[in-house]
Amino acid sequence: MALRSQLLRTVYNGSQARQFSEARKERAGVTKLREVLEDRLQDIKKAKTWKHERIITSPQDRKVTVQGAKGEFLNFCANNYLGLSNHPEVVEAAREGLKKYGAGLSSVRFICGTQSIHKDLENRIAEFHGREDAILYGSCFDANAGLFESMLTPEDAVFSDTLNHASIIDGIRLCKAQKFRYPHRDLNELEHLLAHSEARIKLIVTDGVFSMDGTVAPLKGLRTLADKYRALLAVDDSHATGFFGETGRGTEEYCGVPGAADIICSTLGKAVSGAAGGYTTGPRELVTLLRNVSRPYLFSNAPPPPVVAASLKSLELVDRSSELRQRLQDNTRAFREGLQSAGLTVSGDQHPICPVMVEAPLAVELASGMLERGIYVVAFSYPVVPKGAARVRVQLSAAHTPEDVKRAVDAFATVGKDIGLVK
Ligand SMILES: Cc1ncc(COP(=O)(O)O)c(C=O)c1O
């Protein structure tokens, strides 16, 4: 009885919650913060860069339901390239991982956060890419944030494409190496920078595929320059791993230069399971160094077992058959050709990221018109993309049927006419 009343006393109830909020008087520091942030929020609104988040009430899939909207939407804006985010085998593997290994580790890797499946996945990733070793992170953002500071010192230099992902930019900011940026895919300018550098380690870093543009890095030329100037090449293959290239090995395979990268960083949050996680794979000594000094790895929890199990299953599916990759390629081709015959401009290379280019004021109108027709796509304009390069970014998936793709093409043609984009 005594124990029961003690337990009852420790239950947090509504009246205690009220007491907490009543006791919390506004403090001067918080009032100041509100004022400052209100100004900044207004600036974001004025700059028209406010992010409106739609709330999805279904699993991530070819079709989704959205809070406050009737019916289902065909989803053309996820990185669900292979359609594995809600694949029955992947979901089942995650469930099994949960049952066998629990919800999470309550620890970073080096204290007591490494389970056998973490090692299994790291070995599998290294084997998948044909590299010596691999290290897992909570995300690819973390992998990039933890790479440059760990491996480069002021004696070294890093050369980065201007359109590289934010996580590469931030990762480079954190390191003390000499920093150079070369114009997007400009090998001449890169060569000029490399030729004038006396740095000990020279590291060229590029996205394999650039996420806003669907453009592919010139890996062959980058490798040639790396060899000529004794440099290393690091590739972030987040928009390629698992589906780009004949066997899904990514941009190297697509460009016909397998093994071109010395270091690959990639994500487990896009084609491969779509859950979360990232990694770096490459020379054994580098991976060992990262395990010892890379801060996002050392000071952040181990990836949760269901997520690890889902990634293992996804890599198995990637290698089991080329069917999903073939479907994705067919969908990409049909969409690009369909839009071009409808008189719309799709930029980028033959990749499932398809930016439909429009004048800035029409980008939002185009995306809204598509949404009214049950197709979920997103508009991007300056400063997310350069001035004069507004677009609606479409992403194809292996989960889409040929009918889905046709529906999207027809809707683009109709809305394009409605808003005066095509004559
Ligand atoms: C090129 C690139 N690198 C890294 C990331 C970050 O991946 P993650 O979601 O695993 O942090 C993204 C995600 O948008 C990306 O496009």
The ligand as an ORCA input file, in Angstrom:
! r2SCAN-3c Opt
* xyz 0 1
  C      24.610     15.272    -51.321
  C      24.051     15.060    -49.947
  N      24.890     14.761    -48.927
  C      24.450     14.565    -47.685
  C      23.109     14.657    -47.385
  C      22.657     14.427    -45.972
  O      22.171     13.129    -45.847
  P      21.520     12.639    -44.479
  O      20.048     12.853    -44.620
  O      21.912     11.211    -44.346
  O      22.110     13.492    -43.411
  C      22.200     14.958    -48.389
  C      20.764     15.066    -48.064
  O      19.996     15.817    -48.561
  C      22.671     15.174    -49.707
  O      21.836     15.491    -50.698
*
